[in-house]
Amino acid sequence: MHFTGWTYDNFVTQSVEAQRRLFPDRTGGRRDFDLIVIGSGMGGGLLADDLADRLHGQRILVLEAGSYLYPTHVYNLCRFSNADVARHFGCGSFWQPGGSHDSHYIHERPQLNFGGRSIFWSGLIPTVQDWELDFFPPRVRADLKAGLLDEAGRTMNVSQSLGSAARTMVERLRASDLAEDFVIEETPRAVHQPYLMRDGGRERYFFEPTGVFNTAELLINQLGLAGPRDEGRDGLYLRLSSFVEDVREQADGRYELVVRDVLDGSAQIFRANTVVLAGGSIESPKLLRRSTSLVAKLPEHVRAQIGVGLTDHPTTSSLETWATHLHDLPLARDEHAKIVFYSRGRRDADGSLAYPFNVEMNVNHEYWHLRENDPGSPAAAVRHEQASRIDIKFSFGNCRDARNAVLDPPPYGYVPEVRFRNLGWMDDLAGSRLPALAGWHKRYDEIFAVLNHTAWRIFSQFSRDGQPARPDHEIWYGQGGKGFGLGTVHHAACSLSMPSRASHDQDFDYGSVLDEDLRLNGSRSLYVCDMSAMPFSSAANPVRTLAALALRLSRHLAR
């Protein structure tokens, strides 16, 4: 039995004439390439685009199993919630026996389409901090700290500011004692603001903003407008609706890919000197496991780790309050700020991390992405409550968890079981995850005490009609269902990891699936460039880090 368009529940398979007239999707008669990237999402799309700029005189192919849905991010099309739109396209590419209240469960389903998750994501690109980089192997850590993270931000059109109100709020919060423990900044987003200079002032010239960064647009621009072309030329090629069944290493060291056309069921063979897996933390280990002849040549310790270690970062539910002032600064009901409190990584006397988390704060969250294509719509009206809504949540880091895994599917199957410890269960967080991350050995009430004290410090900067701001209905963490939330597939990482540390006090394990160049250990030139390559699930949204790793890999392959 081979893969079909019906193998994955809710998988969109279609041939779109509008897409074919916009940009080319074909490879002609030639099936040989210098480099093939499997996947067009954040890792694969960024890598392919950067390589196309660097590798002049070479042929590069992007293979994408999914179809063309949208040519850009959904926020660039409408004002609907990105998460709500994304759920319409979640694919049933794995199964799990339990539900959200069981000990093992991972939430949401992946999107498999042109541009991958990048056309649905939040656009948030906070920066991984120094204390988190300690969980990255030395050469990778050094490169990330040497400017790659900043370059990744520029590549993704990092925002300059959310406006004067947000800047002023950050200034007031930095003047508090919170700044001793946290670096306080406007939360960076991959939202193009070419009309602003770095200091937030207006640029002399007007450039058309491109909205939320996504790899669909990136690849469309690189491919160029559809039209007659020489199929033997160098440069970038794209083939949609192309599911890679198998990767084989030939005697001459080149790779042979068996590719299934999900529209008509036909199989074709493609060849390349170098192959990069970029299908995501679920799909990439599945493909590697299907490639049995390739895997058989790998060292035993590498084979044993394929698909093992799927990890997400624990996050809490939100606490909300209402406020009219930040210190003496009035808060208008129609103002917005999204602010991140990055932990400085301060350690307590016993050597444990005092704050192994970031805090994410929103002021009037509903205005965080203002795109008004219908100003007269009732849905566009500003609410007129007498106070502004403040909400916060905590995001922890997480060491690679070798107890989680993408398991083998049944024979001739494509939908495996995923075994993932539920991040909402406090017993495992307190007994395993937080000790490994931070050296915490705290009871439930002690964990909630740290969260609640930090929340109190933040809310105390705000007031409502002269009274200190307090959580809604005086419900704190550890009360009324306020606790930790579910892990999701969208940030899940580490299932084909580079060298990692199982705990903050352990050495790096170099018996990993990948080396520090993201090359599959035991292979000649097969690489991975997606979340599965991560050695650690950071407190910060990991997309900027993935972008930095894609740029780093591009330079390595272009040498």
RODO-2510 file (C-alpha; in nm, 4 decimals, decimal comma):
residues 559
     n   res          X          Y          Z
     1     m     0,0000     0,0000     0,0000
     2     h     0,1400     0,3395    -0,0960
     3     f     0,0616     0,6909     0,0241
     4     t    -0,2494     0,8563    -0,1221
     5     g    -0,4279     1,1849    -0,0763
     6     w    -0,6614     1,0097     0,1697
     7     t    -0,3968     0,8564     0,3951
     8     y    -0,4016     1,1561     0,6306
     9     d    -0,7368     1,2739     0,7579
    10     n    -0,8171     1,6313     0,6418
    11     f    -0,5121     1,6473     0,4122
    12     v    -0,5819     1,8884     0,1241
    13     t    -0,4890     1,7508    -0,2187
    14     q    -0,5683     1,9707    -0,5130
    15     s    -0,4281     2,1104    -0,8328
    16     v    -0,4901     2,4851    -0,8468
    17     e    -0,4888     2,6603    -1,1841
    18     a    -0,4452     3,0026    -1,0210
    19     q    -0,1248     2,8773    -0,8571
    20     r     0,0152     2,7391    -1,1831
    21     r    -0,0392     3,0752    -1,3509
    22     l     0,1294     3,2613    -1,0642
    23     f     0,4461     3,0556    -1,0171
    24     p     0,5846     2,7382    -1,1750
    25     d     0,5425     2,3987    -1,0141
    26     r     0,7259     2,1492    -1,2305
    27     t     1,0622     1,9909    -1,2986
    28     g     1,0261     1,8891    -1,6623
    29     g     1,2049     1,5784    -1,7764
    30     r     1,5199     1,6071    -1,5662
    31     r     1,5200     1,4351    -1,2290
    32     d     1,8771     1,5064    -1,1181
    33     f     1,9563     1,7893    -0,8775
    34     d     2,2472     1,9120    -0,6742
    35     l     2,0351     1,9515    -0,3617
    36     i     1,6812     1,8539    -0,2613
    37     v     1,4923     2,0071     0,0331
    38     i     1,1923     1,8075     0,1569
    39     g     0,9401     2,0538     0,3002
    40     s     0,8555     2,4188     0,2304
    41     g     0,7776     2,5390     0,5839
    42     m     0,9846     2,7670     0,8034
    43     g     1,3056     2,5623     0,8048
    44     g     1,2936     2,4258     0,4514
    45     g     1,1582     2,7418     0,2904
    46     l     1,4155     2,9711     0,4508
    47     l     1,6979     2,7312     0,3701
    48     a     1,5964     2,6843     0,0056
    49     d     1,5586     3,0576    -0,0511
    50     d     1,8974     3,1367     0,1018
    51     l     2,0695     2,8560    -0,0882
    52     a     1,9196     2,9777    -0,4161
    53     d     2,0907     3,3120    -0,3522
    54     r     2,4230     3,1478    -0,2619
    55     l     2,4553     2,8440    -0,4890
    56     h     2,4726     2,9949    -0,8352
    57     g     2,5175     2,7311    -1,1004
    58     q     2,3395     2,4572    -0,9054
    59     r     1,9976     2,2974    -0,9304
    60     i     1,7861     2,2989    -0,6115
    61     l     1,4497     2,1260    -0,5744
    62     v     1,1909     2,1747    -0,3001
    63     l     0,9515     1,8816    -0,2621
    64     e     0,6281     1,9584    -0,0759
    65     a     0,3710     1,6886     0,0023
    66     g     0,0896     1,9394     0,0430
    67     s    -0,0961     2,1688    -0,1921
    68     y    -0,1145     2,5402    -0,2540
    69     l    -0,3631     2,6934    -0,0077
    70     y    -0,2720     3,0616     0,0203
    71     p     0,0108     3,2667    -0,1349
    72     t     0,0817     3,4460     0,1936
    73     h     0,0104     3,4415     0,5676
    74     v    -0,3587     3,4318     0,6583
    75     y    -0,3224     3,7573     0,8557
    76     n    -0,2282     3,9220     0,5255
    77     l    -0,5631     3,8098     0,3824
    78     c    -0,8189     3,8616     0,6580
    79     r    -0,8630     3,9476     1,0241
    80     f    -0,9660     3,5977     1,1338
    81     s    -0,7673     3,4369     1,4147
    82     n    -0,4642     3,2592     1,2708
    83     a    -0,5153     2,9647     1,5073
    84     d    -0,8810     2,9273     1,4101
    85     v    -0,7988     2,9223     1,0384
    86     a    -0,5121     2,6780     1,0948
    87     r    -0,7397     2,4238     1,2638
    88     h    -0,9375     2,3944     0,9408
    89     f    -0,6230     2,2456     0,7840
    90     g    -0,4839     2,0264     1,0648
    91     c    -0,3917     1,6820     0,9311
    92     g    -0,4306     1,3458     1,1005
    93     s    -0,0704     1,2356     1,0452
    94     f    -0,0419     1,0481     1,3780
    95     w    -0,2652     0,9003     1,6462
    96     q    -0,2587     0,8764     2,0252
    97     p    -0,4637     0,6551     2,2545
    98     g    -0,5501     0,9149     2,5172
    99     g    -0,7179     1,2525     2,5426
   100     s    -0,6339     1,5878     2,6977
   101     h    -0,7015     1,4614     3,0524
   102     d    -0,4780     1,1546     3,0225
   103     s    -0,1146     1,1219     3,1265
   104     h     0,0029     1,1115     2,7632
   105     y    -0,1335     1,3646     2,5164
   106     i    -0,0125     1,6280     2,2684
   107     h    -0,2551     1,8912     2,1416
   108     e    -0,3384     2,0180     1,7916
   109     r    -0,2532     1,8724     1,4497
   110     p     0,0124     1,9819     1,1983
   111     q    -0,0574     2,1706     0,8761
   112     l     0,0896     2,0053     0,5642
   113     n     0,0755     2,2486     0,2732
   114     f     0,2828     2,4896     0,0674
   115     g     0,4513     2,7172     0,3218
   116     g     0,3732     2,4763     0,6065
   117     r     0,2861     2,6298     0,9423
   118     s     0,4495     2,9585     0,8332
   119     i     0,1263     3,0750     0,6688
   120     f    -0,0643     3,0225     0,9957
   121     w     0,1786     3,1014     1,2801
   122     s     0,1573     3,3863     1,5337
   123     g     0,4577     3,5752     1,3975
   124     l     0,6187     3,5983     1,7430
   125     i     0,9998     3,5799     1,7369
   126     p     1,1336     3,6346     2,0893
   127     t     1,5042     3,5635     2,1318
   128     v     1,6445     3,2615     2,3131
   129     q     1,8452     3,3853     2,6134
   130     d     2,1981     3,3029     2,7313
   131     w     2,0824     3,0664     3,0067
   132     e     1,8878     2,8688     2,7455
   133     l     2,1800     2,8632     2,5031
   134     d     2,3695     2,6606     2,7643
   135     f     2,1560     2,3689     2,6419
   136     f     2,2907     2,4041     2,2836
   137     p     2,6193     2,2300     2,1930
   138     p     2,9265     2,4577     2,1948
   139     r     2,9758     2,5304     1,8235
   140     v     2,6058     2,5936     1,7650
   141     r     2,5836     2,8109     2,0761
   142     a     2,8833     3,0184     1,9683
   143     d     2,7377     3,0847     1,6227
   144     l     2,3958     3,1785     1,7598
   145     k     2,5539     3,4221     2,0074
   146     a     2,7835     3,5680     1,7395
   147     g     2,5013     3,7426     1,5553
   148     l     2,2981     3,4698     1,3844
   149     l     1,9914     3,5345     1,6003
   150     d     1,9979     3,9029     1,5067
   151     e     2,0431     3,8141     1,1404
   152     a     1,7493     3,5752     1,1625
   153     g     1,5345     3,8585     1,2975
   154     r     1,6306     4,0837     1,0074
   155     t     1,5659     3,8030     0,7589
   156     m     1,2148     3,7661     0,8998
   157     n     1,1451     4,1422     0,8913
   158     v     1,1455     4,1834     1,2689
   159     s     0,9097     4,4594     1,3845
   160     q     1,0502     4,7879     1,5139
   161     s     0,7735     4,8799     1,7593
   162     l     0,4070     4,8299     1,8407
   163     g     0,3766     5,2041     1,8904
   164     s     0,4434     5,4825     2,1376
   165     a     0,2070     5,3411     2,4014
   166     a     0,3923     5,0080     2,4069
   167     r     0,7323     5,1804     2,4216
   168     t     0,6207     5,3950     2,7144
   169     m     0,4864     5,0933     2,9044
   170     v     0,8192     4,9131     2,8603
   171     e     1,0065     5,2181     2,9922
   172     r     0,7860     5,2299     3,3041
   173     l     0,8245     4,8581     3,3713
   174     r     1,2027     4,8783     3,3298
   175     a     1,2074     5,1383     3,6071
   176     s     1,0681     4,8801     3,8534
   177     d     1,2562     4,6125     4,0482
   178     l     1,1350     4,3591     3,7897
   179     a     1,4293     4,4700     3,5740
   180     e     1,6684     4,3087     3,8243
   181     d     1,5386     3,9644     3,7281
   182     f     1,4011     4,0162     3,3775
   183     v     1,5002     4,1848     3,0526
   184     i     1,1810     4,3695     2,9582
   185     e     1,1116     4,4401     2,5909
   186     e     0,8341     4,4839     2,3399
   187     t     0,7724     4,1347     2,2079
   188     p     0,9360     4,1137     1,8647
   189     r     0,7206     3,9950     1,5775
   190     a     0,8025     3,8989     1,2213
   191     v     0,5846     4,1821     1,0928
   192     h     0,7288     4,4106     0,8270
   193     q     0,7442     4,7787     0,9291
   194     p     0,9569     4,9440     0,6575
   195     y     0,8035     5,2844     0,7346
   196     l     0,9699     5,2877     1,0795
   197     m     1,3345     5,3376     1,1707
   198     r     1,5010     5,1406     1,4494
   199     d     1,4146     5,4056     1,7086
   200     g     1,0472     5,3918     1,6094
   201     g     1,0594     5,7188     1,4150
   202     r     0,9155     5,7448     1,0667
   203     e     1,1293     5,6545     0,7672
   204     r     1,1703     5,9223     0,4985
   205     y     1,0551     5,6886     0,2251
   206     f     0,7441     5,4743     0,2105
   207     f     0,7800     5,1050     0,1369
   208     e     0,4846     4,8715     0,0995
   209     p     0,4787     4,6462     0,4101
   210     t     0,4558     4,2746     0,3432
   211     g     0,2784     4,1837     0,6663
   212     v     0,3570     3,8668     0,8601
   213     f     0,6628     3,6769     0,7385
   214     n     0,6019     3,3435     0,5680
   215     t     0,7926     3,1101     0,3397
   216     a     0,5152     3,0826     0,0805
   217     e     0,5850     3,4388    -0,0356
   218     l     0,9582     3,3852     0,0001
   219     l     0,9572     3,0893    -0,2384
   220     i     0,7111     3,2466    -0,4825
   221     n     0,9404     3,5470    -0,5195
   222     q     1,2427     3,3210    -0,5681
   223     l     1,0663     3,1075    -0,8304
   224     g     0,9429     3,4025    -1,0344
   225     l     0,6289     3,4498    -1,2404
   226     a     0,5117     3,1423    -1,4277
   227     g     0,6038     3,1284    -1,7932
   228     p     0,8146     2,9412    -2,0465
   229     r     1,1435     2,8274    -1,8942
   230     d     1,4385     2,6038    -1,9667
   231     e     1,3861     2,2968    -1,7496
   232     g     1,7580     2,2223    -1,7597
   233     r     1,8619     2,5558    -1,6145
   234     d     2,0194     2,6145    -1,2755
   235     g     1,8324     2,7656    -0,9813
   236     l     1,5332     2,6793    -0,7653
   237     y     1,2534     2,4383    -0,8558
   238     l     0,9382     2,3452    -0,6665
   239     r     0,7153     2,0424    -0,6912
   240     l     0,3916     2,0355    -0,4880
   241     s     0,1738     1,7333    -0,4038
   242     s     0,4916     1,5240    -0,3872
   243     f     0,5157     1,2885    -0,0899
   244     v     0,8603     1,1369    -0,0349
   245     e     0,8181     0,7662     0,0359
   246     d     1,1828     0,6643     0,0672
   247     v     1,5381     0,8033     0,0628
   248     r     1,8101     0,5633    -0,0537
   249     e     2,1859     0,6069    -0,0584
   250     q     2,3417     0,4855    -0,3832
   251     a     2,6824     0,3261    -0,4309
   252     d     2,8251     0,6517    -0,5695
   253     g     2,7196     0,8415    -0,2543
   254     r     2,4293     1,0236    -0,4195
   255     y     2,0744     0,9941    -0,2896
   256     e     1,7734     0,8502    -0,4680
   257     l     1,4266     0,9631    -0,3580
   258     v     1,1076     0,7721    -0,4325
   259     v     0,8391     1,0398    -0,4661
   260     r     0,4656     0,9740    -0,4828
   261     d     0,2387     1,2145    -0,6709
   262     v    -0,0581     1,2396    -0,4326
   263     l    -0,2883     1,3577    -0,7128
   264     d    -0,2534     1,0625    -0,9512
   265     g    -0,0668     0,8028    -0,7425
   266     s     0,2299     0,7753    -0,9776
   267     a     0,5843     0,7313    -0,8460
   268     q     0,8952     0,9052    -0,9749
   269     i     1,2629     0,8877    -0,8873
   270     f     1,4677     1,2004    -0,8100
   271     r     1,8403     1,2107    -0,7397
   272     a     2,0626     1,4584    -0,5573
   273     n     2,4089     1,4926    -0,4072
   274     t     2,2649     1,6391    -0,0866
   275     v     1,9248     1,5970     0,0795
   276     v     1,7739     1,8050     0,3608
   277     l     1,4750     1,6801     0,5604
   278     a     1,2519     1,9712     0,6622
   279     g     0,9104     1,8143     0,7130
   280     g     0,8810     1,8933     1,0829
   281     s     0,9185     1,7090     1,4125
   282     i     0,6576     1,4473     1,3214
   283     e     0,7116     1,3929     0,9479
   284     s     1,0928     1,3983     0,9279
   285     p     1,1520     1,1071     1,1697
   286     k     0,8720     0,9156     0,9966
   287     l     1,0438     0,9571     0,6589
   288     l     1,3799     0,8561     0,8000
   289     r     1,2292     0,5410     0,9516
   290     r     1,0620     0,4545     0,6188
   291     s     1,4022     0,4785     0,4493
   292     t     1,5016     0,1340     0,5740
   293     s     1,8011     0,0700     0,3481
   294     l     1,9509     0,4060     0,4463
   295     v     1,8840     0,3578     0,8176
   296     a     2,0361     0,0087     0,8113
   297     k     2,3759     0,1652     0,7331
   298     l     2,3642     0,4016     1,0312
   299     p     2,5331     0,3351     1,3662
   300     e     2,3105     0,1471     1,6081
   301     h     2,2994     0,4353     1,8583
   302     v     2,1711     0,6663     1,5828
   303     r     1,9013     0,4228     1,4697
   304     a     1,7809     0,3872     1,8286
   305     q     1,7303     0,7629     1,8675
   306     i     1,5280     0,8330     1,5505
   307     g     1,1946     0,9822     1,6540
   308     v     1,2875     0,9816     2,0236
   309     g     1,2761     1,2967     2,2365
   310     l     0,9748     1,4880     2,1033
   311     t     0,9597     1,7854     2,3408
   312     d     0,7593     2,1062     2,3864
   313     h     0,7960     2,3876     2,6381
   314     p     0,5546     2,3944     2,9353
   315     t     0,3296     2,7000     2,9461
   316     t     0,0711     2,8114     3,1978
   317     s    -0,2842     2,9230     3,1547
   318     s    -0,3240     3,3000     3,1688
   319     l    -0,4015     3,5273     3,4624
   320     e    -0,6101     3,8342     3,3838
   321     t    -0,6676     4,1653     3,5534
   322     w    -0,8122     4,5051     3,4638
   323     a    -0,6283     4,8344     3,5032
   324     t    -0,6645     5,2051     3,4366
   325     h    -0,3012     5,3028     3,5053
   326     l     0,0560     5,1745     3,4866
   327     h     0,2216     5,3724     3,7671
   328     d     0,0992     5,7251     3,6825
   329     l     0,0497     5,6475     3,3126
   330     p    -0,3184     5,6340     3,2094
   331     l    -0,4095     5,3305     2,9970
   332     a    -0,6499     5,4078     2,7153
   333     r    -0,8969     5,1312     2,6379
   334     d    -0,7952     5,1213     2,2712
   335     e    -0,4192     5,0999     2,3331
   336     h    -0,2218     4,7808     2,2958
   337     a     0,1102     4,6375     2,4061
   338     k     0,2645     4,2933     2,3883
   339     i     0,5598     4,2737     2,6267
   340     v     0,8026     3,9937     2,7111
   341     f     0,9884     3,9543     3,0398
   342     y     1,2984     3,7478     2,9538
   343     s     1,4523     3,5749     3,2541
   344     r     1,8081     3,6923     3,3210
   345     g     1,8934     3,3407     3,4407
   346     r     1,9745     3,4450     3,7980
   347     r     2,0571     3,1557     4,0299
   348     d     1,9530     3,1032     4,3902
   349     a     2,1989     3,0124     4,6660
   350     d     2,1524     2,6390     4,6012
   351     g     2,2515     2,6822     4,2346
   352     s     1,9012     2,6392     4,0943
   353     l     1,7591     2,8866     3,8454
   354     a     1,5378     3,1382     4,0221
   355     y     1,3214     3,2057     3,7156
   356     p     1,3490     2,9338     3,4470
   357     f     1,0756     3,0999     3,2437
   358     n     0,9748     3,4039     3,0445
   359     v     0,6566     3,5980     3,1133
   360     e     0,4415     3,7097     2,8205
   361     m     0,2070     4,0020     2,8831
   362     n    -0,0681     4,1537     2,6713
   363     v    -0,2490     4,4811     2,7206
   364     n    -0,5858     4,4662     2,5416
   365     h    -0,4961     4,1448     2,3626
   366     e    -0,7740     4,1761     2,1050
   367     y    -0,5857     4,4575     1,9310
   368     w    -0,2573     4,2722     1,8944
   369     h    -0,3027     4,2279     1,5201
   370     l    -0,4971     4,5191     1,3767
   371     r    -0,5800     4,4669     1,0118
   372     e    -0,8903     4,6563     0,9227
   373     n    -1,0146     4,5764     0,5737
   374     d    -1,3709     4,6794     0,6645
   375     p    -1,3669     4,9814     0,9000
   376     g    -1,7461     5,0001     0,9016
   377     s    -1,7940     4,6463     1,0290
   378     p    -1,9496     4,6141     1,3781
   379     a    -1,6743     4,3634     1,4587
   380     a    -1,4184     4,6416     1,4158
   381     a    -1,5595     4,8617     1,6908
   382     v    -1,3434     4,9438     1,9933
   383     r    -1,4825     4,8093     2,3191
   384     h    -1,5770     5,0682     2,5764
   385     e    -1,5094     4,9080     2,9133
   386     q    -1,3729     5,1523     3,1688
   387     a    -1,0420     4,9667     3,2124
   388     s    -0,7805     4,7896     3,0016
   389     r    -0,7415     4,4149     3,0159
   390     i    -0,3993     4,2819     3,1205
   391     d    -0,3147     3,9134     3,0822
   392     i     0,0061     3,7243     3,1539
   393     k     0,1278     3,3685     3,1131
   394     f     0,4529     3,1876     3,1881
   395     s     0,6606     2,9912     2,9381
   396     f     0,9287     2,7515     3,0680
   397     g     1,2162     2,5870     2,8864
   398     n     1,2334     2,2073     2,8667
   399     c     1,5217     1,9645     2,8235
   400     r     1,4851     1,7009     2,5533
   401     d     1,2575     1,4317     2,6975
   402     a     1,3734     1,0882     2,5797
   403     r     1,0565     0,9279     2,7206
   404     n     0,8541     1,0784     2,4351
   405     a     0,8652     0,9351     2,0842
   406     v     0,7185     0,9170     1,7366
   407     l     0,6775     0,5387     1,7194
   408     d     0,6983     0,3066     1,4194
   409     p     0,3731     0,2833     1,2217
   410     p     0,2259    -0,0583     1,1442
   411     p     0,3696    -0,2361     0,8364
   412     y     0,2970    -0,0415     0,5174
   413     g     0,1368     0,2295     0,7279
   414     y     0,1995     0,6032     0,7517
   415     v     0,0119     0,7047     1,0677
   416     p     0,2142     0,6107     1,3769
   417     e     0,1350     0,6485     1,7420
   418     v     0,2925     0,9470     1,9161
   419     r     0,3772     0,8960     2,2825
   420     f     0,4031     1,2322     2,4597
   421     r     0,3807     1,3036     2,8320
   422     n     0,1018     1,5521     2,9015
   423     l     0,2605     1,8849     2,9997
   424     g    -0,0509     1,9752     3,1951
   425     w     0,0241     1,7070     3,4561
   426     m     0,1982     1,8617     3,7560
   427     d     0,3456     1,5370     3,8879
   428     d     0,5768     1,4962     3,5900
   429     l     0,6645     1,8661     3,5746
   430     a     0,7578     1,8743     3,9435
   431     g     0,9276     1,5353     3,9469
   432     s     1,1136     1,5379     3,6150
   433     r     1,0975     1,8396     3,3854
   434     l     1,1686     2,1270     3,6261
   435     p     1,4476     1,9456     3,8137
   436     a     1,6190     1,8711     3,4801
   437     l     1,5759     2,2255     3,3520
   438     a     1,6504     2,4346     3,6568
   439     g     1,7471     2,2168     3,9517
   440     w     1,4086     2,2811     4,1111
   441     h     1,2946     2,0319     4,3734
   442     k     0,9758     2,2084     4,4693
   443     r     0,6360     2,0863     4,5774
   444     y     0,3320     2,1923     4,3767
   445     d     0,2537     2,4734     4,6191
   446     e     0,6128     2,6001     4,6021
   447     i     0,6036     2,6075     4,2213
   448     f     0,2777     2,8008     4,2250
   449     a     0,4208     3,0332     4,4911
   450     v     0,7014     3,1397     4,2530
   451     l     0,4507     3,1994     3,9725
   452     n     0,2085     3,3884     4,1958
   453     h     0,4782     3,6074     4,3501
   454     t     0,6033     3,6991     4,0026
   455     a     0,2469     3,7676     3,8871
   456     w     0,1921     3,9858     4,1956
   457     r     0,5101     4,1826     4,1182
   458     i     0,3857     4,2503     3,7649
   459     f     0,0231     4,3259     3,8502
   460     s     0,1373     4,5575     4,1319
   461     q     0,2772     4,7942     3,8708
   462     f    -0,0829     4,8493     3,7564
   463     s    -0,3834     4,9947     3,9329
   464     r    -0,7537     5,0290     3,8756
   465     d    -0,9122     5,3500     3,9984
   466     g    -0,6375     5,3929     4,2574
   467     q    -0,6367     5,0334     4,3842
   468     p    -0,3588     4,7800     4,3040
   469     a    -0,4549     4,5447     4,0212
   470     r    -0,5446     4,1919     4,1299
   471     p    -0,6291     3,8761     3,9313
   472     d    -0,9895     3,8357     3,8235
   473     h    -1,1974     3,6995     4,1120
   474     e    -0,8749     3,6669     4,3184
   475     i    -0,7979     3,3359     4,1462
   476     w    -0,4224     3,2690     4,1423
   477     y    -0,2204     2,9778     4,0061
   478     g    -0,3056     2,6558     4,1842
   479     q    -0,6666     2,7722     4,2247
   480     g    -0,9778     2,7502     4,0100
   481     g    -0,8146     2,5417     3,7383
   482     k    -0,5239     2,7825     3,6865
   483     g    -0,2124     2,5793     3,6120
   484     f    -0,0160     2,4393     3,3209
   485     g    -0,1534     2,3899     2,9706
   486     l    -0,1097     2,1289     2,6990
   487     g     0,1909     2,0808     2,4767
   488     t     0,1255     2,1186     2,1029
   489     v     0,2758     1,9847     1,7819
   490     h     0,3442     2,3392     1,6598
   491     h     0,6461     2,4027     1,8843
   492     a     0,7374     2,0381     1,9435
   493     a     1,1058     1,9735     1,8803
   494     c     1,4024     1,7413     1,9413
   495     s     1,2839     1,4213     1,7658
   496     l     1,6018     1,4122     1,5482
   497     s     1,8204     1,6078     1,7836
   498     m     2,1716     1,7450     1,7560
   499     p     2,3871     1,6806     2,0693
   500     s     2,1786     1,7640     2,3769
   501     r     2,1862     1,7633     2,7564
   502     a     1,9310     1,5535     2,9419
   503     s     1,9648     1,7859     3,2408
   504     h     2,1265     2,1163     3,3315
   505     d     2,3965     1,9347     3,5304
   506     q     2,4816     1,6698     3,2688
   507     d     2,7302     1,6741     2,9810
   508     f     2,6261     1,6784     2,6171
   509     d     2,5443     1,3434     2,4602
   510     y     2,7266     1,3284     2,1277
   511     g     2,5714     0,9923     2,0424
   512     s     2,2887     1,1908     1,8819
   513     v     2,1003     1,1564     1,5542
   514     l     2,2570     1,4748     1,4130
   515     d     2,5949     1,6369     1,4536
   516     e     2,6466     2,0087     1,5181
   517     d     2,6245     2,0813     1,1437
   518     l     2,2768     1,9175     1,1381
   519     r     2,4155     1,6278     0,9331
   520     l     2,2731     1,2821     1,0004
   521     n     2,5461     1,0930     1,1843
   522     g     2,6641     0,8043     0,9679
   523     s     2,5515     0,9658     0,6415
   524     r     2,7576     1,1439     0,3795
   525     s     2,5378     1,4449     0,3117
   526     l     2,1878     1,4068     0,4531
   527     y     2,0845     1,6950     0,6790
   528     v     1,7825     1,8056     0,8832
   529     c     1,6487     2,1619     0,9043
   530     d     1,3309     2,1770     1,1087
   531     m     1,2251     2,1773     1,4742
   532     s     1,3234     1,8120     1,5109
   533     a     1,6925     1,9159     1,5012
   534     m     1,6662     2,1245     1,8193
   535     p     1,8492     2,0017     2,1320
   536     f     1,6174     2,1872     2,3696
   537     s     1,2689     2,3361     2,3798
   538     s     1,3249     2,6996     2,4720
   539     a     1,1032     2,9230     2,6817
   540     a     1,1021     3,1600     2,3866
   541     n     0,9028     3,0644     2,0771
   542     p     1,1687     2,8670     1,8822
   543     v     1,1036     3,0042     1,5325
   544     r     1,3792     3,2686     1,5385
   545     t     1,6249     3,0009     1,6521
   546     l     1,5159     2,7718     1,3677
   547     a     1,5617     3,0570     1,1197
   548     a     1,9131     3,1127     1,2542
   549     l     1,9926     2,7418     1,2173
   550     a     1,8630     2,7492     0,8573
   551     l     2,0947     3,0400     0,7727
   552     r     2,3825     2,8594     0,9425
   553     l     2,3164     2,5395     0,7462
   554     s     2,2933     2,7363     0,4211
   555     r     2,6426     2,8749     0,4766
   556     h     2,7744     2,5289     0,5592
   557     l     2,6289     2,3772     0,2409
   558     a     2,7518     2,6664     0,0256
   559     r     3,1176     2,6197     0,1256
***
